[in-house]
Amino acid sequence: NIAKRAIKPYLLKSGVSGIELAIVTHPDSDHALGIQQLSQLMDIDTIAFSCAFEGSPELLEGYRANHFIFLGRGDKIPAGKGSLEVLWPVKDAAPKDNDNDNSLVCLYELDGFKLLLTGDITSEVELEILKFQGFEGIDILKLAHHGSAYSSCEEFVSAVNPSAAIISCRRNNSYGHPAPRVMDLLSEQRIDALRIDQNGAAGIKKTADGFTYVNADGSCRADY
């Protein structure tokens, strides 16, 4: 139970006793199980899911919250002192065959700080998003699908052009994440790679001049 062992203790240590909004990008267990478990241990007001899965009652099994919502492109909701804009999936469109490509893609903004969260989308969806979405001033890109070779195409990463990219992957994972091609791309474009497998949980603190990336132990990893 990752929520009991790690997530809840970490939140309590950080002074968080309840969650206003939790986002499940898609049903894959590595994106959903922790929130599902946490909902049984801690008060969560609202849990948000991708609109691609609306109408699937089994999706909500095991979750506990005051409200469940389904989000799609064009939705914009308050999130703490900032706001969350949904870029993908497209509402009323047929779901993709690959559940990864039905992931919620969200742009979080707080006082000019911008964080792009991409779930597990593949390069195919990255290119679809570029057809209707421009990007400017993105501070951090959470790389899609743990830095997989099938995501983070050159066109998308160049268009987003973040100051840094967070790579969420397990140490010595069997999939080989992050892919060498993706790491080479970040290096070529001079984008700092902030890796969960090497530095632990990612914390981000807004500062007067920019933001600071903080390691799990509270030490400063980098200032931007």
N, C-alpha and C positions, 0 to 999 in steps of 0.2 A: 504494500500500500504506500505508493510514493507520496501521497498527500499527507498521510499520518507521519511518515518517517522524515520527510524533508520539506514539503511545501508549507504546511501549517506552521511548523516550528520557525521556519525562515520568516514567514509573514509576521508572526507574533513577536519575534525578535526585532523586527523592523517597525513595530508599533501598529500593525494592521490587525484589527480584530474582526473585520467584516469586509465583504467585497461588494462594491456597487454594481460593477459590470464585469462579467467574464465572457470571453469569446472562444467558441469552439470552431476553429476554421473548417474542419471536416471530421468525419467520424473515425478516422484512423486512430488506433489506441494511443499512439505516441503524441497525438494532439488533443485527445479527448479524455482519456482515462483519468489523468491527474485532476482535471476540473470536476469530473463526475465524482471522484472520491472526495475531493475537497468540499463539494456541496453537501456531503453527509456529515462533515465535521465543523463547518463554519458557515455563518449566514451569508448567502449570496442573494442580492436583490434581483438581478436580471442576468440571465444567460442568453447569449446571442448565438444563432446558428446561421449557416448559409441558406439562402432562400432556395437553393437547388434541392434541398432536402425537406422542404416544407411538404406536409402531407404524409410524412413517414412517422406515425405515432411511436413506433418502436425506438426511434431516435432518442426520445426523451426518457426512456426507461433508465432508472438508476440515478437520475438527476433530481436535485431538490433546490427550488428557488421560488421567489415570489412571482416572477414573471419569466416567460420564455418568448423570445422574439426571433424573427427570421429576417435577415438583412440582404439587400442587393444593391446594385449600382444606383447611385443617386441618394441613398439614405445618408443622413448626417445626424449624429446624435451627440449629446454632451458626454464627456468622459472625464470625470474629475474637473479640473480647472481648464481643460482643453476640449477638443472636439475630435470626433472620429468620423471620417468620410469613407464610405464604402465604394470601391472602384470595380469590384468583381464579386460574384457573377452578375450577369445581366438578368434583370427581372423578366419573368414570363418567357424566357428562352428555354429551349430543351436542355436538360442537364447533360453534361459531357459524360461519355462512357467511362472515362477515367475519373474516379472520385477525387484524385489529387487536383484535377483541373476544375473542380467545383469548389475549391477552397475560397474562403473569404479573403479578399485582398483589401486592406484598410490603410488609410493615410491618417496618422494621428498628428495633431498640431497643437502646440502650446507656446504662446508668446513668441511665435516665429520659429520655434524648433519643430522640425518635421521628421517623423519616423514612418517609414514605409514597411508594412508587414505583409508578406506574400504567401503565407501558408506553404503548400507543397506544389504550387502551379509549375507546369512545364514551360519550356520555351515557346510552345505553340500558343499558350494563353498570354504569355508575356508580350508576344508580337500583336495579339488581338487587342490587348489593353493599349498599346502604343497607337493604335488607329484612332482612338478617341480621347486619349489622355496625354497631356503634356506634363512635364515635371520641371520644377524650378526650386532651387534652394533646399534639396533633400539633405538632411544631416546624416541620417543613418538608414541604410537599407538592410532589413533582415533578409538574407539570401533565401531564395525559395528552395524547398526540399533539401535542407541541410547541406547545401553546396553541391548537390548532385550534378553529374555531367549532363543531365537532361534538362537542366534549368540554367538560369543566369546566362542567357545568350548575350553576345557582345552588343547587339543593338539595344537591348533593354538596359543593361548596366551602364552603357554610355549615355543613354537618354536620362536615366535617373541621376547619374553622376554624384553619388553621395560622398560625404567626407570620410565615412567609415562604413564597413559592412560587417554585421554580426552573423556568424556562422554557428548555428545550433546543431551540434552533433556530439555523439558519445565518443569517448576516448577509445581508440583501437576498435572502432566499429567494423563489422564484417562487410559493409557496403563500400568501404573506401572513401567515405565522405570526410572532408571535401575533396572533390575531384581535382587532380593536378591542373586540368585545363582551366578550371574556375580560379584557382589560386594564381595561375600565370596571368589570367585576365585582370585580376585585381592589382597585381604587381605592375602590369603594363600601364594601367590607368591610374596608378599611384593612389589607390584606395586602401586605407588601412584595414586589415583583416583582424577582427576581434573574435577569437574562437572560444566557444564554450568548453570544448574538450581540453583546452590548454589553460584557460583562465577561470573556469567555473562560471557560476550564475552571473548574468549580465545585469548590472545596475547602471542607470543613467541619471545623472543629476543636472538639472538646468542651472546654469550660472549666469551672471550678469553679461558676460561677454560671449557665451556659447554654451558648451555642455562638457561634462566630465563623464568618462566611462569608468565605472567602479567595479573592482573584483568582488567576489563573494565574501572575502574577508574584510571588505571595507576599504582596502587600499586603492589608491588611484592608479588606474591603468594608463590613462591618457587624457589630456585636455585638448579641446578643439575650439 
